[in-house]
Amino acid sequence: MQSEKNDIDTEKNEAVNNEVTTSVANEVTNLKIEDGSTNSTPSSPGTESGSFLANFKAFSKFGDPKSDGKLITLSQSDKWMKQAKVIDGKKITTTDTGIYFKKHKSTKLGIEQYKTFLDELAKNKKVELTEIKKKMANCGSPGVTTGSNSARKAASTVDRLTDVSKYTGSHKQRFDETGKGKGIAGRKDISDTSGYVQGYQNKDTYKAH
């Protein structure tokens, strides 16, 4: 009898352990699905280094050294969305985000409230929520951008400002046809003290004795 009782207790313990293991596994799976990090490869987008939750924490601390990363403000959210190119000034604007963010009657939102905010924004603007989250999960840390657009803008500005063919007025007189500066002759009128009248064509053509 004692042996049978021990066998029954062992079976019960195994059943409980299996149930706990299954429950934990399900919770982990649900978290991964919610976070968009179900990819199997470590380097794939949506893993820990580029996850939605990690970026939520990073951007909620941006500009606020005292933040614990649990609550995000509208300005921090807009910074995040602009970097992720969710806010493009056409389909979704800062006016849109302001409207739906302020519906929650709070200046800061926790992660669950923030997900609700994104869901409302996506539905009303007819944009896929999964696409928004994917962009926000993979946009990098706050302030990290490629800089290619800025570099192109700067180069374009320099080219425009140094194109002498577009100069007008007195500035145009400072350069010759090739774009080379004329030096002082281009900046100041120099009096002709040679003794010849203005317009004389045969200057320096005679032989000196």
C-alpha positions as CSV (number, residue, x, y, z in Angstrom):
1,M,0.0,0.0,0.0
2,Q,2.8,2.4,0.9
3,S,4.5,1.7,-2.4
4,E,1.3,2.4,-4.3
5,K,0.8,5.7,-2.4
6,N,4.4,6.8,-3.3
7,D,3.8,6.0,-7.0
8,I,0.6,8.1,-6.9
9,D,2.4,11.0,-5.2
10,T,5.2,10.9,-7.8
11,E,2.7,10.9,-10.7
12,K,1.0,14.0,-9.1
13,N,4.2,15.9,-8.7
14,E,5.2,15.1,-12.3
15,A,1.8,16.3,-13.6
16,V,2.1,19.6,-11.6
17,N,5.7,20.2,-12.9
18,N,4.6,19.6,-16.4
19,E,1.7,22.0,-16.0
20,V,4.0,24.7,-14.6
21,T,6.5,24.3,-17.4
22,T,3.8,24.5,-20.0
23,S,2.4,27.6,-18.4
24,V,5.8,29.4,-18.3
25,A,6.5,28.4,-21.9
26,N,3.1,29.9,-23.0
27,E,3.8,33.1,-21.2
28,V,7.2,33.5,-22.8
29,T,5.7,32.8,-26.3
30,N,2.9,35.4,-25.7
31,L,5.5,38.0,-24.6
32,K,7.5,37.3,-27.8
33,I,4.5,37.6,-30.0
34,E,3.5,40.8,-28.3
35,D,7.0,42.2,-28.7
36,G,7.4,41.0,-32.3
37,S,10.5,39.0,-31.3
38,T,9.5,35.5,-32.5
39,N,12.4,35.2,-35.0
40,S,14.7,32.3,-34.3
41,T,17.9,33.8,-35.3
42,P,19.7,36.1,-32.8
43,S,20.6,38.7,-35.3
44,S,17.1,39.1,-36.8
45,P,15.1,42.3,-36.3
46,G,12.8,42.2,-33.4
47,T,15.2,40.5,-31.0
48,E,16.4,42.0,-27.8
49,S,18.7,44.5,-29.4
50,G,16.0,46.0,-31.6
51,S,12.8,45.2,-29.7
52,F,9.8,47.4,-29.2
53,L,10.0,47.1,-25.4
54,A,13.7,47.9,-25.3
55,N,13.1,51.0,-27.5
56,F,10.1,52.1,-25.4
57,K,12.4,52.1,-22.3
58,A,15.2,53.9,-24.2
59,F,13.0,56.7,-25.6
60,S,11.1,57.1,-22.4
61,K,14.5,58.0,-20.8
62,F,15.5,60.3,-23.6
63,G,16.0,63.9,-22.3
64,D,15.0,62.8,-18.8
65,P,17.9,61.4,-16.7
66,K,15.5,60.8,-13.8
67,S,13.1,58.6,-15.8
68,D,13.0,54.8,-14.9
69,G,11.9,53.9,-18.4
70,K,8.4,52.9,-17.5
71,L,6.5,56.0,-18.7
72,I,6.8,57.9,-21.9
73,T,5.7,61.5,-22.8
74,L,4.2,62.8,-26.0
75,S,7.4,64.6,-27.0
76,Q,9.5,61.4,-26.4
77,S,6.9,59.4,-28.4
78,D,7.0,61.8,-31.3
79,K,10.8,61.7,-31.2
80,W,10.6,57.9,-31.4
81,M,8.0,57.9,-34.2
82,K,9.9,60.5,-36.3
83,Q,13.1,58.5,-36.0
84,A,11.2,55.3,-37.0
85,K,9.6,57.3,-39.9
86,V,6.1,56.5,-38.6
87,I,5.4,60.2,-38.4
88,D,6.0,61.3,-42.0
89,G,4.0,64.6,-42.1
90,K,1.5,63.1,-44.5
91,K,-0.2,59.9,-43.4
92,I,0.6,60.5,-39.7
93,T,1.5,63.9,-38.2
94,T,2.4,65.2,-34.8
95,T,-1.2,66.7,-34.7
96,D,-2.6,63.1,-35.0
97,T,-0.3,61.7,-32.3
98,G,-1.2,64.6,-30.0
99,I,-4.9,64.0,-30.4
100,Y,-4.9,60.3,-29.6
101,F,-2.2,60.6,-26.9
102,K,-4.1,63.2,-25.0
103,K,-7.3,61.1,-25.0
104,H,-5.7,59.1,-22.2
105,K,-5.9,62.2,-19.9
106,S,-2.2,61.8,-18.8
107,T,1.1,63.4,-19.7
108,K,2.9,60.1,-19.5
109,L,1.8,56.6,-20.6
110,G,2.9,53.2,-19.4
111,I,3.6,50.4,-21.9
112,E,0.0,49.0,-21.9
113,Q,-1.6,52.4,-22.3
114,Y,1.0,53.2,-25.0
115,K,0.0,50.1,-26.9
116,T,-3.6,51.1,-26.7
117,F,-2.7,54.6,-28.0
118,L,-0.8,53.0,-31.0
119,D,-3.8,50.8,-31.7
120,E,-6.2,53.7,-31.7
121,L,-3.8,55.7,-33.9
122,A,-3.4,52.9,-36.4
123,K,-7.1,52.2,-36.7
124,N,-8.1,55.8,-37.2
125,K,-5.3,56.5,-39.7
126,K,-5.9,53.2,-41.5
127,V,-2.3,52.0,-41.0
128,E,-1.2,48.5,-40.0
129,L,-0.4,48.4,-36.3
130,T,2.2,45.6,-36.9
131,E,4.0,47.8,-39.4
132,I,4.1,50.7,-37.0
133,K,5.5,48.5,-34.2
134,K,8.0,46.9,-36.6
135,K,9.4,50.3,-37.6
136,M,9.5,51.5,-34.0
137,A,11.3,48.3,-32.9
138,N,14.0,48.6,-35.5
139,C,14.8,52.3,-35.7
140,G,17.8,52.2,-33.4
141,S,18.5,54.0,-30.1
142,P,17.5,57.6,-29.6
143,G,19.4,60.0,-31.7
144,V,21.1,57.3,-33.8
145,T,20.5,58.2,-37.5
146,T,22.5,57.5,-40.7
147,G,23.2,61.2,-41.3
148,S,23.2,60.6,-45.1
149,N,20.3,63.1,-45.6
150,S,22.0,65.8,-43.5
151,A,25.3,65.3,-45.4
152,R,23.5,65.6,-48.8
153,K,21.7,68.7,-47.6
154,A,25.0,70.3,-46.4
155,A,26.8,69.4,-49.7
156,S,23.9,70.9,-51.7
157,T,24.0,74.1,-49.7
158,V,27.8,74.5,-50.1
159,D,27.5,73.9,-53.9
160,R,24.8,76.5,-54.2
161,L,26.6,79.1,-52.1
162,T,29.9,78.6,-54.0
163,D,28.4,78.7,-57.5
164,V,29.7,82.0,-58.8
165,S,27.6,81.9,-61.9
166,K,24.6,82.6,-59.6
167,Y,26.1,85.7,-58.0
168,T,24.6,89.1,-58.8
169,G,25.5,92.7,-58.4
170,S,28.9,93.7,-57.1
171,H,29.6,90.1,-55.9
172,K,29.5,89.0,-59.5
173,Q,32.3,91.4,-60.5
174,R,34.7,89.7,-58.1
175,F,35.1,86.6,-60.3
176,D,36.1,86.1,-63.9
177,E,34.3,83.7,-66.4
178,T,36.1,80.7,-65.1
179,G,35.0,81.4,-61.5
180,K,38.5,82.5,-60.4
181,G,38.6,85.5,-58.0
182,K,40.0,88.7,-59.4
183,G,41.5,89.8,-56.1
184,I,41.5,93.5,-55.3
185,A,40.5,94.3,-58.8
186,G,37.2,92.6,-58.2
187,R,36.6,94.5,-55.0
188,K,37.8,98.0,-55.7
189,D,37.8,100.5,-58.6
190,I,41.5,101.3,-59.3
191,S,42.2,104.7,-61.0
192,D,44.1,104.6,-64.2
193,T,47.2,106.9,-63.8
194,S,48.9,105.9,-67.0
195,G,48.1,109.3,-68.7
196,Y,46.0,107.9,-71.5
197,V,42.5,109.0,-72.0
198,Q,39.7,106.6,-71.3
199,G,39.0,104.3,-74.2
200,Y,42.4,104.6,-75.9
201,Q,43.1,101.4,-77.8
202,N,46.8,101.6,-78.6
203,K,48.3,101.7,-75.1
204,D,51.8,100.2,-74.9
205,T,52.0,99.6,-78.6
206,Y,54.8,102.2,-79.3
207,K,58.5,101.6,-78.9
208,A,60.3,103.3,-76.0
209,H,63.5,105.3,-77.0
